[in-house]
């Protein structure tokens, strides 16, 4: 499964996502509270996938996304957003985000976003489900 970094200024969201992702068989290898911290931890951990909140203090998720994509063109980042941020979601997608998940976050929404962001993962998942 995937090594994932979670970026969100909310401890509750980070804990919820960690629980959901680990239940799905993934490993959360790093967590960041800001976009600035995300950039530093991305370089250190090189995760397969990042979930990134859009609205955070110090540095927004979109600013961090742009910085990470600038240095790591193949970075796979899914934005986490609240309703009413459609303009920001579009900016994130045009800046390199592989998708987004609307809050409230559910396992089904996360799984769908991961499958869209990482086609190889979807193939692996389909094969696993066929053999179950």
Number of C-alpha atoms within 10 A of each C-alpha: 12 17 17 24 26 27 30 27 21 14 13 10 18 21 14 13 21 21 15 18 20 14 11 14 11 15 17 20 16 19 22 21 20 23 28 18 15 26 20 13 18 20 12 10 13 16 21 17 21 26 26 30 26 28 20 18 13 12 16 18 27 24 15 21 26 18 16 22 17 13 11 13 10 11 20 22 29 27 25 24 21 15 9 9 12 11 8 16 23 13 12 23 17 11 16 20 24 20 21 26 22 16 12 11 16 13 14 10 14 21 18 14 19 25 17 16 19 15 11 12 16 16 12 13 15 12 11 10 9 8 7 5
